[in-house]
């Protein structure tokens, strides 16, 4: 028998004060947790998405349990929000989840305003937590036993029109059909959260998307699967099912993983933009990043996507340890040769839990900056922050190369409808 059904639960998405666009898309994870609470009889649940909010204007409503998502750059903000939660209700319980909470729990549990940390996924374990209330433990371990048994995210709890993500100029519904990634890139954390890929059935995906089209009158989507094309048989089934919906969608992919025929089928089903994690066109850097792809693979993948009629938006990562003048020049040459429609340039951040963070000596890193508010790869200052030092390159040379590639990328002519924050990137470019 469920207990404590009358308790109030507020799920909070903390603002990231340094990012270029802090109101890009809604918090899918919190919407999924809220949906499972509702399914299990807990209806006094709200989502307080504070993204895009100035810290001085934050409003915390009364609740018995507060659940906060924590990313590395939001840790200080989360601690302040936890203080405000206790100020609103001194007897409340504050729970923290997310990748940073899982990898660095001590940075949170040492704070007197934080009562509990969740390791792993929160969707199912949240039921155990609310049933334990008020005798909540310090730590809980969450897994997803069957992705298909979880209800679809509760989109009624947020204002879908308040977010800035657009596809072809139209508002977007975000959706995730798989969790996890089989690759092990040195800069990434995904495999730390999920050791194997967890998937929704194609029929479940169709049901969720059909509901969004019917209920919210949205016909553009972005798939947040790390690699949408990872399972060809499943991919084809999804594409066959959703093609009659007559939608447009963006998806994430990578080099050396799919085929031209797959891109053709994606385009026919409504695929619009292939968002490709290229990172670099330097074989040296790709090897250091453990990308399991070559510069030629990157060139071939972009060409396949373009030939299939997809818009191509590639992601380049600057400043990974080992970057130098030659590798930057190779990346610029690769961009010139492949001519993608759009680019996004980010600065490498050694996130806690990544291979770089865990093995700094392997990457010749001599120092990490512990001001975690700087740990965002797409900042308001356009370039991101340099939060580590190596023997490989001086700071002056690093910033010279960063300025060079930044000016190159954002001086290019982008094709298609660009994100709303693009004008901010252009405005923040330094003179050549």
DOSEKOL-584567 format. One line per 8 residues: their letters; for each residue x, y, z of N, C-alpha, C. Coordinates in steps of 0.2 Angstrom, whole numbers, plus 5000, padded with zeros to 4 digits. Layout:
BEGIN
a) X:Y:Z:X:Y:Z:X:Y:Z | ...
END
This chain:
BEGIN
xxxxxxxx) 5004:4994:5000:5000:5000:5000:5004:5006:5000 | 5003:5011:4996:5007:5017:4995:5005:5022:5001 | 5011:5025:5004:5010:5029:5009:5011:5036:5007 | 5009:5041:5011:5011:5048:5010:5008:5051:5004 | 5003:5049:5001:5000:5051:4995:4999:5059:4995 | 4998:5062:5001:4996:5069:5001:5002:5073:5002 | 5008:5071:5002:5013:5075:5002:5014:5079:4996 | 5017:5085:4996:5018:5089:4990:5025:5088:4988
xxxxxxxx) 5026:5088:4982:5033:5087:4979:5034:5092:4973 | 5040:5095:4974:5042:5100:4969:5048:5098:4966 | 5048:5097:4959:5054:5095:4956:5057:5102:4952 | 5064:5103:4954:5067:5109:4952:5072:5109:4947 | 5072:5112:4942:5078:5113:4937:5081:5119:4938 | 5088:5119:4940:5091:5125:4942:5094:5128:4936 | 5095:5135:4936:5097:5139:4931:5105:5138:4930 | 5107:5138:4924:5114:5138:4923:5116:5145:4920
xxxxxxxx) 5119:5149:4925:5120:5156:4924:5125:5158:4919 | 5129:5154:4917:5134:5156:4912:5133:5153:4905 | 5128:5150:4903:5127:5147:4897:5124:5152:4892 | 5125:5150:4886:5123:5155:4880:5115:5156:4880 | 5112:5150:4881:5105:5150:4881:5102:5145:4886 | 5100:5148:4892:5098:5144:4897:5090:5142:4897 | 5087:5143:4891:5080:5142:4891:5079:5138:4884 | 5083:5133:4883:5083:5130:4876:5078:5125:4876
xxxxxxxx) 5077:5121:4881:5072:5115:4880:5070:5113:4887 | 5064:5110:4888:5062:5108:4894:5065:5102:4897 | 5065:5101:4904:5069:5096:4908:5065:5089:4907 | 5067:5085:4902:5064:5079:4901:5064:5074:4907 | 5070:5074:4910:5071:5069:4916:5066:5071:4921 | 5065:5077:4923:5060:5079:4928:5053:5077:4926 | 5051:5078:4920:5045:5077:4917:5043:5069:4918 | 5049:5065:4917:5048:5058:4917:5047:5056:4924
xxxxxxxx) 5050:5059:4929:5050:5057:4936:5043:5059:4938 | 5040:5065:4936:5034:5067:4938:5028:5063:4935 | 5029:5060:4929:5024:5056:4926:5024:5049:4930 | 5029:5047:4933:5029:5040:4936:5026:5041:4943 | 5028:5047:4946:5024:5049:4953:5017:5049:4952 | 5014:5052:4947:5007:5052:4945:5004:5045:4944 | 5008:5041:4940:5006:5035:4939:5005:5031:4945 | 5009:5032:4950:5009:5028:4957:5004:5032:4962
xxxxxxxx) 5000:5037:4960:4996:5040:4964:4998:5046:4968 | 5003:5049:4966:5006:5055:4969:5004:5061:4964 | 4999:5065:4966:4997:5070:4961:4999:5077:4963 | 5001:5078:4969:5003:5085:4972:5010:5086:4969 | 5011:5085:4963:5018:5086:4960:5018:5092:4955 | 5024:5096:4956:5025:5102:4951:5032:5102:4949 | 5033:5105:4943:5040:5106:4941:5041:5114:4941 | 5046:5116:4944:5048:5123:4944:5055:5123:4940
xxxxxxxx) 5054:5125:4933:5059:5125:4929:5062:5133:4929 | 5068:5133:4933:5071:5140:4934:5076:5142:4929 | 5077:5138:4924:5081:5140:4919:5079:5146:4915 | 5084:5150:4914:5083:5157:4912:5081:5162:4917 | 5081:5160:4923:5079:5164:4929:5085:5167:4933 | 5085:5173:4934:5090:5176:4938:5090:5174:4945 | 5096:5172:4948:5096:5169:4955:5092:5173:4960 | 5092:5180:4959:5089:5185:4964:5082:5185:4964
xxxxxxxx) 5079:5182:4958:5072:5182:4957:5068:5175:4958 | 5072:5170:4960:5070:5164:4961:5064:5163:4966 | 5059:5160:4964:5053:5159:4968:5052:5151:4970 | 5053:5150:4976:5052:5143:4978:5045:5142:4982 | 5041:5138:4980:5034:5137:4983:5035:5131:4988 | 5030:5131:4993:5030:5127:4998:5029:5119:4996 | 5034:5115:4999:5033:5108:4997:5036:5104:5003 | 5034:5097:5003:5037:5093:5008:5044:5090:5006
xxxxxxxx) 5044:5088:4999:5050:5086:4996:5052:5090:4990 | 5058:5092:4990:5061:5095:4984:5066:5091:4980 | 5065:5090:4974:5070:5086:4970:5073:5090:4965 | 5080:5091:4966:5084:5095:4961:5089:5091:4957 | 5089:5093:4950:5094:5090:4946:5100:5094:4946 | 5106:5091:4947:5112:5094:4948:5117:5092:4942 | 5119:5097:4938:5125:5097:4934:5131:5100:4937 | 5137:5099:4934:5143:5101:4937:5143:5109:4938
xxxxxxxx) 5141:5113:4932:5141:5120:4933:5135:5123:4937 | 5130:5119:4939:5125:5121:4943:5126:5120:4951 | 5131:5117:4953:5132:5115:4960:5131:5120:4965 | 5134:5126:4964:5133:5132:4968:5126:5134:4968 | 5123:5135:4962:5116:5137:4962:5111:5132:4966 | 5113:5126:4965:5108:5121:4968:5109:5121:4976 | 5115:5123:4978:5116:5124:4985:5112:5130:4988 | 5112:5135:4984:5108:5141:4986:5100:5139:4986
xxxxxxxx) 5098:5136:4980:5091:5134:4980:5089:5130:4986 | 5093:5125:4988:5092:5121:4993:5091:5125:5000 | 5095:5130:5000:5094:5134:5006:5087:5138:5006 | 5085:5140:5000:5079:5143:5000:5073:5138:5001 | 5074:5132:4999:5069:5127:5001:5068:5126:5008 | 5074:5126:5012:5073:5125:5019:5071:5131:5022 | 5072:5137:5019:5069:5143:5022:5061:5143:5021 | 5059:5140:5015:5052:5140:5014:5048:5135:5019
xxxxxxxx) 5052:5129:5020:5049:5124:5024:5055:5120:5028 | 5056:5122:5034:5062:5120:5038:5062:5112:5039 | 5056:5109:5038:5055:5102:5039:5055:5098:5032 | 5056:5101:5027:5056:5098:5020:5062:5094:5020 | 5062:5089:5014:5068:5085:5013:5070:5087:5006 | 5077:5088:5005:5079:5091:4998:5083:5085:4995 | 5081:5083:4990:5085:5077:4986:5088:5080:4980 | 5094:5077:4979:5098:5079:4973:5100:5073:4969
xxxxxxxx) 5098:5074:4962:5100:5068:4957:5104:5071:4951 | 5105:5067:4946:5109:5070:4941:5116:5067:4941 | 5119:5068:4935:5126:5065:4934:5131:5068:4939 | 5131:5074:4941:5136:5077:4946:5134:5074:4953 | 5128:5073:4955:5126:5070:4961:5129:5063:4962 | 5128:5059:4956:5130:5052:4956:5138:5052:4957 | 5142:5056:4953:5149:5056:4953:5153:5059:4958 | 5150:5064:4961:5153:5068:4967:5148:5070:4972
xxxxxxxx) 5145:5064:4975:5140:5065:4980:5142:5069:4987 | 5149:5069:4988:5151:5072:4994:5151:5080:4994 | 5151:5082:4987:5151:5089:4987:5144:5092:4988 | 5139:5087:4989:5132:5089:4990:5130:5087:4997 | 5132:5081:4999:5130:5079:5006:5133:5083:5012 | 5139:5086:5010:5142:5090:5016:5138:5096:5017 | 5133:5098:5013:5129:5104:5014:5123:5102:5018 | 5122:5106:5023:5117:5105:5028:5110:5105:5025
xxxxxxxx) 5109:5108:5020:5102:5109:5017:5100:5104:5012 | 5105:5099:5011:5104:5093:5006:5103:5087:5010 | 5098:5083:5010:5097:5078:5014:5098:5071:5010 | 5098:5071:5004:5099:5064:5000:5102:5065:4993 | 5105:5060:4991:5108:5060:4984:5106:5054:4981 | 5104:5054:4975:5102:5048:4971:5107:5046:4966 | 5109:5040:4966:5114:5037:4961:5110:5034:4956 | 5111:5036:4949:5108:5033:4944:5101:5037:4942
xxxxxxxx) 5096:5033:4940:5090:5036:4937:5085:5037:4943 | 5081:5042:4942:5077:5044:4947:5070:5042:4946 | 5068:5040:4940:5061:5038:4939:5057:5033:4943 | 5061:5028:4945:5058:5023:4949:5059:5023:4956 | 5065:5025:4958:5067:5026:4965:5064:5031:4968 | 5061:5036:4965:5058:5042:4968:5052:5039:4972 | 5049:5033:4970:5043:5030:4973:5045:5028:4980 | 5051:5025:4980:5054:5022:4987:5055:5028:4991
xxxxxxxx) 5058:5034:4989:5059:5040:4993:5053:5043:4996 | 5048:5044:4992:5042:5047:4995:5039:5042:5000 | 5039:5036:4999:5036:5031:5003:5040:5031:5010 | 5047:5032:5010:5051:5033:5016:5050:5039:5020 | 5047:5044:5016:5046:5051:5019:5042:5050:5026 | 5044:5053:5031:5050:5058:5032:5057:5055:5033 | 5057:5049:5034:5063:5045:5036:5067:5043:5030 | 5069:5049:5026:5073:5047:5020:5080:5046:5021
xxxxxxxx) 5083:5041:5018:5090:5040:5019:5095:5045:5015 | 5101:5044:5017:5106:5049:5013:5107:5047:5006 | 5106:5041:5004:5108:5039:4997:5103:5034:4995 | 5101:5034:4989:5097:5029:4985:5100:5027:4979 | 5099:5021:4976:5102:5019:4970:5096:5017:4965 | 5096:5021:4959:5090:5020:4955:5092:5017:4948 | 5088:5012:4946:5088:5009:4940:5082:5010:4936 | 5082:5009:4929:5076:5008:4925:5076:5001:4923
xxxxxxxx) 5071:4997:4926:5070:4990:4925:5067:4989:4918 | 5062:4993:4916:5059:4992:4909:5057:4999:4907 | 5061:5001:4902:5059:5008:4899:5052:5008:4896 | 5050:5003:4894:5043:5003:4891:5037:5004:4896 | 5039:5002:4902:5034:5002:4908:5033:5009:4911 | 5038:5013:4909:5038:5020:4912:5033:5024:4908 | 5029:5028:4911:5024:5033:4907:5028:5038:4903 | 5025:5041:4898:5028:5046:4895:5029:5052:4899
xxxxxxxx) 5034:5056:4898:5035:5062:4902:5029:5066:4902 | 5027:5069:4908:5022:5074:4909:5023:5081:4906 | 5021:5082:4900:5022:5089:4897:5017:5094:4899 | 5012:5092:4903:5007:5096:4905:5010:5101:4911 | 5015:5099:4914:5018:5102:4920:5023:5108:4918 | 5024:5109:4912:5028:5114:4909:5025:5118:4904 | 5027:5124:4902:5025:5128:4897:5029:5127:4891 | 5027:5123:4886:5031:5121:4881:5033:5127:4876
xxxxxxxx) 5029:5132:4876:5030:5138:4872:5035:5142:4875 | 5038:5141:4881:5042:5145:4884:5050:5144:4882 | 5051:5139:4878:5058:5137:4876:5060:5139:4869 | 5066:5140:4868:5068:5144:4862:5070:5139:4857 | 5071:5132:4858:5073:5128:4853:5068:5128:4847 | 5070:5129:4841:5066:5128:4835:5069:5124:4830 | 5065:5121:4825:5067:5117:4819:5064:5120:4813 | 5068:5123:4809:5065:5126:4803:5060:5132:4805
xxxxxxxx) 5062:5135:4810:5058:5141:4813:5052:5139:4817 | 5051:5132:4818:5045:5130:4822:5047:5127:4829 | 5042:5128:4834:5044:5126:4841:5044:5118:4841 | 5048:5116:4846:5050:5109:4845:5048:5105:4852 | 5046:5098:4851:5045:5094:4856:5052:5089:4857 | 5055:5089:4862:5060:5085:4863:5058:5078:4865 | 5062:5072:4863:5060:5066:4865:5066:5061:4865 | 5066:5056:4870:5072:5052:4870:5069:5045:4870
xxxxxxxx) 5072:5041:4865:5070:5034:4865:5075:5029:4867 | 5081:5031:4868:5086:5027:4871:5090:5030:4876 | 5093:5027:4881:5097:5030:4885:5104:5026:4885 | 5109:5029:4885:5116:5026:4884:5119:5026:4878 | 5126:5024:4878:5130:5025:4872:5135:5019:4872 | 5136:5016:4867:5141:5010:4867:5148:5013:4866 | 5149:5019:4865:5156:5022:4864:5159:5025:4870 | 5165:5026:4870:5168:5028:4877:5173:5034:4875
xxxxxxxx) 5170:5039:4873:5175:5045:4871:5177:5048:4878 | 5184:5050:4877:5187:5052:4883:5184:5058:4887 | 5180:5062:4883:5178:5068:4886:5170:5067:4889 | 5168:5061:4888:5160:5060:4889:5159:5056:4896 | 5153:5057:4898:5151:5054:4904:5145:5049:4903 | 5143:5048:4897:5136:5045:4896:5137:5037:4898 | 5143:5034:4897:5144:5027:4899:5145:5026:4906 | 5146:5032:4910:5146:5031:4917:5139:5031:4920
xxxxxxxx) 5134:5034:4917:5128:5034:4919:5124:5027:4917 | 5125:5025:4911:5122:5019:4909:5127:5014:4905 | 5128:5008:4908:5133:5004:4905:5130:5001:4899 | 5124:5000:4898:5121:4997:4892:5115:5001:4889 | 5114:5001:4883:5108:5005:4880:5102:5002:4882 | 5097:5006:4885:5091:5005:4886:5086:5008:4881 | 5081:5004:4878:5077:5007:4873:5070:5006:4874 | 5066:5011:4871:5059:5010:4871:5057:5006:4864
xxxxxxxx) 5052:5003:4864:5050:4999:4858:5048:5004:4853 | 5048:5003:4847:5046:5007:4841:5039:5009:4842 | 5034:5004:4845:5027:5006:4846:5026:5011:4851 | 5030:5010:4856:5030:5015:4862:5032:5022:4859 | 5037:5022:4855:5040:5029:4852:5034:5032:4848 | 5031:5028:4844:5025:5030:4840:5019:5033:4844 | 5018:5030:4850:5012:5032:4854:5014:5038:4857 | 5020:5039:4860:5022:5046:4863:5022:5051:4858
xxxxxxxx) 5025:5050:4852:5025:5056:4847:5018:5057:4844 | 5014:5052:4843:5007:5053:4841:5003:5058:4846 | 5004:5056:4853:5001:5060:4858:5003:5067:4858 | 5009:5068:4856:5012:5075:4856:5009:5079:4850 | 5009:5076:4845:5006:5079:4839:4998:5081:4840 | 4995:5076:4843:4987:5077:4844:4986:5082:4850 | 4990:5081:4855:4988:5085:4861:4991:5092:4861 | 4997:5093:4859:5000:5099:4859:5001:5102:4852
xxxxxxxx) 4999:5099:4847:4999:5102:4840:5006:5104:4838 | 5011:5100:4840:5017:5101:4838:5019:5095:4833 | 5023:5098:4827:5025:5093:4822:5032:5093:4821 | 5036:5096:4825:5043:5096:4824:5046:5093:4831 | 5051:5088:4830:5054:5085:4836:5062:5085:4835 | 5065:5084:4841:5072:5082:4842:5073:5076:4846 | 5076:5071:4843:5078:5065:4847:5084:5066:4850 | 5084:5065:4857:5090:5066:4861:5093:5059:4863
xxxxxxxx) 5092:5054:4859:5096:5048:4859:5103:5050:4857 | 5108:5047:4861:5115:5049:4859:5117:5048:4852 | 5115:5042:4850:5116:5040:4843:5109:5037:4840 | 5106:5041:4837:5099:5039:4835:5099:5033:4830 | 5104:5032:4826:5105:5026:4821:5108:5020:4824 | 5109:5019:4830:5113:5014:4833:5111:5007:4832 | 5104:5006:4831:5102:4999:4830:5098:5000:4823 | 5100:4997:4818:5097:4998:4811:5090:4995:4811
xxxxxxxx) 5089:4989:4813:5083:4986:4813:5078:4990:4817 | 5079:4992:4823:5075:4996:4827:5073:5003:4824 | 5079:5006:4821:5078:5012:4817:5073:5012:4812 | 5074:5007:4808:5069:5006:4802:5062:5005:4804 | 5061:5001:4810:5054:5000:4812:5051:5007:4815 | 5055:5011:4818:5053:5018:4820:5051:5022:4815 | 5055:5022:4810:5054:5027:4804:5048:5025:4800 | 5047:5018:4799:5041:5016:4796:5035:5018:4799
xxxxxxxx) 5035:5018:4806:5029:5019:4810:5028:5027:4810 | 5033:5031:4811:5032:5038:4811:5031:5042:4805 | 5033:5039:4799:5032:5042:4793:5025:5045:4791 | 5020:5041:4793:5013:5044:4792:5011:5050:4796 | 5015:5051:4801:5014:5057:4805:5015:5064:4802 | 5019:5064:4796:5021:5069:4792:5024:5075:4797 | 5029:5073:4800:5033:5077:4805:5040:5079:4802 | 5043:5084:4805:5050:5085:4804:5054:5083:4811
xxxxxxxx) 5060:5081:4810:5064:5080:4816:5072:5080:4815 | 5075:5082:4820:5082:5082:4821:5084:5076:4825 | 5090:5074:4824:5093:5068:4827:5101:5069:4828 | 5103:5065:4833:5110:5065:4834:5114:5059:4831 | 5119:5060:4828:5123:5054:4825:5131:5055:4826 | 5134:5051:4823:5142:5051:4823:5144:5048:4817 | 5151:5049:4816:5154:5046:4810:5155:5039:4811 | 5156:5035:4805:5158:5028:4805:5153:5024:4809
xxxxxxxx) 5147:5025:4808:5142:5022:4812:5136:5020:4808 | 5134:5023:4802:5128:5022:4798:5130:5022:4791 | 5124:5022:4787:5125:5022:4780:5121:5027:4776 | 5123:5028:4770:5119:5033:4766:5112:5030:4765 | 5111:5024:4764:5104:5021:4764:5100:5023:4770 | 5103:5023:4776:5099:5024:4782:5097:5032:4782 | 5102:5036:4780:5100:5043:4779:5095:5045:4774 | 5095:5041:4769:5089:5042:4764:5082:5040:4767
xxxxxxxx) 5082:5034:4771:5076:5032:4774:5074:5037:4780 | 5079:5040:4783:5078:5045:4789:5074:5051:4785 | 5077:5053:4780:5075:5059:4776:5068:5058:4774 | 5066:5052:4771:5059:5051:4769:5054:5051:4775 | 5056:5049:4781:5052:5049:4786:5051:5055:4790 | 5055:5060:4787:5054:5067:4790:5060:5070:4794 | 5066:5066:4793:5072:5069:4795:5074:5075:4792 | 5076:5080:4796:5078:5087:4794:5085:5088:4795
xxxxxxxx) 5087:5088:4801:5094:5090:4802:5098:5084:4806 | 5104:5082:4803:5108:5077:4806:5113:5081:4810 | 5113:5080:4816:5117:5084:4821:5123:5079:4823 | 5129:5080:4820:5134:5076:4820:5140:5078:4825 | 5141:5073:4829:5147:5074:4834:5154:5073:4831 | 5156:5078:4827:5162:5077:4823:5168:5078:4827 | 5168:5083:4831:5173:5085:4836:5180:5088:4833 | 5182:5085:4828:5189:5087:4825:5190:5084:4818
xxxxxxxx) 5194:5087:4814:5196:5084:4808:5203:5082:4808 | 5206:5082:4814:5213:5080:4816:5213:5073:4818 | 5216:5068:4814:5217:5061:4817:5220:5061:4823 | 5225:5065:4825:5229:5065:4831:5223:5067:4837 | 5219:5072:4836:5214:5073:4841:5209:5068:4842 | 5207:5065:4836:5202:5060:4836:5204:5054:4840 | 5210:5052:4839:5213:5047:4843:5214:5048:4850 | 5216:5054:4852:5217:5056:4859:5210:5056:4863
xxxxxxxx) 5205:5058:4859:5198:5058:4861:5194:5051:4862 | 5198:5046:4859:5195:5039:4858:5188:5039:4855 | 5188:5043:4849:5182:5044:4845:5180:5037:4841 | 5185:5033:4840:5184:5027:4835:5182:5029:4828 | 5185:5035:4826:5183:5037:4819:5189:5041:4817 | 5190:5042:4810:5195:5046:4807:5192:5052:4804 | 5197:5057:4802:5195:5063:4799:5191:5061:4792 | 5194:5056:4789:5190:5054:4783:5183:5051:4784
xxxxxxxx) 5182:5047:4790:5176:5045:4792:5171:5051:4793 | 5174:5057:4796:5170:5063:4797:5168:5066:4790 | 5172:5066:4786:5171:5069:4779:5166:5065:4775 | 5166:5058:4776:5162:5054:4772:5155:5054:4775 | 5154:5055:4782:5148:5055:4785:5144:5061:4783 | 5147:5067:4783:5144:5073:4782:5142:5073:4774 | 5146:5070:4770:5144:5070:4763:5138:5066:4762 | 5138:5060:4765:5132:5055:4765:5125:5059:4767
xxxxxxxx) 5126:5062:4773:5120:5066:4776:5118:5071:4771 | 5122:5075:4768:5120:5081:4763:5117:5078:4757 | 5121:5072:4754:5118:5069:4748:5111:5066:4749 | 5109:5064:4755:5103:5062:4757:5098:5067:4757 | 5100:5073:4757:5095:5079:4758:5094:5082:4765 | 5098:5079:4769:5098:5082:4776:5102:5088:4777 | 5099:5093:4781:5103:5098:4784:5109:5095:4789 | 5115:5098:4788:5120:5095:4792:5122:5101:4797
xxxxxxxx) 5122:5099:4804:5125:5103:4809:5130:5099:4813 | 5136:5102:4812:5142:5098:4815:5144:5101:4822 | 5146:5097:4826:5149:5099:4833:5156:5098:4833 | 5160:5104:4834:5167:5104:4835:5169:5105:4842 | 5174:5102:4844:5177:5102:4851:5184:5105:4851 | 5184:5111:4853:5191:5114:4854:5194:5114:4860 | 5201:5113:4860:5205:5113:4867:5206:5107:4870 | 5204:5101:4867:5206:5095:4871:5213:5094:4872
xxxxxxxx) 5216:5092:4877:5223:5091:4878:5226:5088:4872 | 5231:5092:4870:5235:5090:4864:5234:5094:4858 | 5229:5099:4859:5227:5103:4853:5233:5108:4852 | 5234:5109:4846:5240:5114:4844:5238:5117:4838 | 5243:5121:4835:5241:5125:4829:5240:5121:4823 | 5243:5115:4823:5242:5111:4817:5235:5107:4817 | 5233:5105:4823:5227:5102:4824:5221:5106:4822 | 5222:5113:4824:5217:5118:4823:5216:5119:4815
xxxxxxxx) 5222:5119:4812:5222:5120:4805:5219:5114:4801 | 5220:5108:4804:5217:5102:4801:5210:5103:4801 | 5207:5105:4807:5200:5105:4808:5197:5110:4803 | 5200:5116:4803:5198:5121:4798:5198:5119:4791 | 5203:5115:4789:5203:5113:4782:5198:5107:4781 | 5196:5103:4786:5191:5098:4786:5184:5102:4785 | 5183:5107:4789:5177:5111:4788:5176:5114:4781 | 5181:5116:4779:5181:5119:4772:5179:5114:4767
xxxxxxxx) 5182:5108:4768:5181:5103:4763:5174:5100:4763 | 5172:5099:4769:5165:5095:4770:5160:5100:4769 | 5161:5107:4771:5156:5112:4770:5149:5110:4773 | 5149:5109:4780:5143:5108:4783:5138:5114:4783 | 5132:5113:4784:5127:5119:4783:5128:5123:4790 | 5129:5120:4795:5129:5124:4801:5135:5121:4806 | 5137:5125:4810:5142:5122:4815:5141:5124:4822 | 5143:5121:4827:5143:5123:4834:5150:5121:4837
xxxxxxxx) 5153:5127:4839:5160:5126:4842:5159:5126:4850 | 5162:5121:4853:5162:5121:4860:5169:5120:4863 | 5170:5122:4869:5176:5122:4872:5177:5116:4877 | 5182:5112:4876:5183:5106:4880:5182:5107:4888 | 5178:5104:4891:5178:5104:4899:5179:5097:4901 | 5184:5097:4906:5185:5090:4909:5180:5088:4915 | 5175:5086:4913:5169:5085:4918:5171:5079:4922 | 5170:5080:4929:5171:5075:4934:5168:5068:4931
xxxxxxxx) 5172:5063:4932:5169:5056:4930:5172:5054:4923 | 5174:5059:4919:5177:5058:4912:5183:5055:4913 | 5186:5051:4907:5192:5048:4908:5198:5054:4909 | 5197:5060:4906:5202:5065:4907:5202:5067:4914 | 5196:5068:4917:5196:5070:4924:5199:5064:4929 | 5198:5058:4927:5200:5052:4931:5207:5051:4930 | 5210:5053:4925:5217:5051:4923:5221:5057:4920 | 5221:5062:4924:5224:5069:4921:5232:5068:4919
xxxxxxxx) 5235:5063:4922:5242:5063:4920:5243:5060:4913 | 5238:5056:4911:5237:5053:4904:5237:5058:4899 | 5234:5064:4901:5233:5069:4896:5237:5075:4898 | 5242:5074:4902:5247:5079:4903:5244:5085:4907 | 5239:5084:4910:5235:5090:4914:5239:5091:4921 | 5240:5097:4922:5244:5098:4928:5239:5102:4934 | 5233:5104:4931:5229:5108:4936:5222:5108:4934 | 5217:5107:4938:5210:5108:4937:5208:5114:4941
xxxxxxxx) 5204:5119:4938:5200:5124:4941:5194:5121:4945 | 5194:5122:4951:5188:5120:4955:5182:5124:4956 | 5182:5130:4952:5176:5134:4951:5171:5131:4946 | 5167:5127:4949:5163:5123:4944:5158:5127:4940 | 5156:5133:4942:5152:5137:4938:5155:5138:4931 | 5161:5137:4930:5164:5138:4924:5164:5132:4919 | 5161:5127:4922:5161:5120:4918:5156:5120:4913 | 5155:5125:4909:5150:5125:4904:5153:5126:4897
xxxxxxxx) 5152:5121:4892:5156:5122:4886:5153:5127:4881 | 5147:5130:4883:5144:5135:4878:5142:5141:4882 | 5146:5145:4883:5145:5150:4888:5143:5157:4885 | 5141:5162:4889:5138:5168:4887:5144:5172:4883 | 5150:5170:4885:5156:5174:4882:5158:5171:4876 | 5154:5166:4873:5154:5163:4866:5160:5157:4867 | 5165:5158:4870:5171:5153:4870:5171:5148:4875 | 5167:5149:4881:5168:5144:4886:5174:5146:4890
xxxxxxxx) 5175:5142:4895:5181:5144:4900:5186:5139:4900 | 5192:5141:4901:5198:5136:4901:5199:5135:4908 | 5197:5128:4910:5197:5126:4917:5203:5121:4919 | 5208:5121:4915:5213:5116:4916:5219:5119:4913 | 5225:5116:4915:5232:5118:4912:5235:5112:4910 | 5239:5112:4905:5244:5107:4903:5251:5109:4902 | 5255:5105:4901:5262:5107:4899:5263:5108:4891 | 5257:5106:4888:5257:5106:4880:5257:5112:4877
xxxxxxxx) 5253:5117:4880:5252:5123:4877:5252:5129:4882 | 5254:5135:4881:5254:5141:4885:5247:5144:4885 | 5245:5147:4890:5238:5150:4890:5237:5155:4884 | 5243:5159:4883:5243:5164:4877:5241:5160:4871 | 5245:5155:4869:5244:5151:4863:5237:5148:4863 | 5235:5146:4868:5228:5143:4868:5223:5148:4866 | 5223:5154:4869:5218:5159:4868:5219:5162:4861 | 5225:5162:4858:5226:5164:4852:5222:5159:4847
xxxxxxxx) 5223:5152:4848:5220:5147:4843:5213:5147:4844 | 5210:5148:4850:5203:5148:4852:5200:5154:4848 | 5203:5160:4848:5200:5166:4845:5200:5165:4837 | 5206:5161:4835:5206:5160:4828:5201:5155:4825 | 5199:5150:4828:5194:5145:4826:5187:5148:4827 | 5186:5152:4833:5180:5155:4834:5178:5159:4829 | 5182:5164:4827:5181:5169:4822:5180:5165:4815 | 5184:5160:4814:5182:5156:4807:5175:5153:4807
xxxxxxxx) 5174:5150:4813:5167:5146:4813:5161:5151:4812 | 5161:5156:4816:5156:5161:4816:5156:5166:4811 | 5161:5166:4807:5161:5171:4801:5158:5167:4795 | 5157:5160:4795:5155:5157:4789:5147:5158:4788 | 5145:5157:4782:5138:5158:4780:5134:5151:4782 | 5130:5152:4787:5126:5146:4789:5120:5146:4785 | 5118:5140:4783:5112:5138:4779:5107:5136:4783 | 5100:5137:4782:5095:5135:4785:5093:5140:4791
xxxxxxxx) 5088:5138:4795:5086:5142:4800:5091:5141:4806 | 5094:5146:4809:5099:5145:4814:5095:5146:4821 | 5098:5143:4826:5096:5144:4833:5095:5151:4835 | 5090:5152:4839:5089:5159:4841:5095:5162:4845 | 5099:5158:4848:5105:5161:4851:5111:5163:4847 | 5110:5161:4840:5116:5162:4835:5118:5169:4835 | 5113:5174:4835:5115:5181:4835:5119:5183:4841 | 5118:5180:4847:5122:5182:4852:5129:5179:4851
xxxxxxxx) 5130:5174:4848:5137:5171:4846:5140:5176:4842 | 5137:5178:4837:5140:5183:4832:5142:5190:4835 | 5137:5192:4840:5138:5198:4843:5144:5198:4848 | 5146:5192:4850:5151:5191:4855:5158:5190:4852 | 5158:5189:4845:5164:5188:4842:5169:5193:4843 | 5176:5192:4844:5181:5197:4845:5183:5199:4838 | 5185:5205:4837:5188:5208:4831:5194:5203:4829 | 5194:5202:4822:5200:5199:4820:5206:5203:4821
END
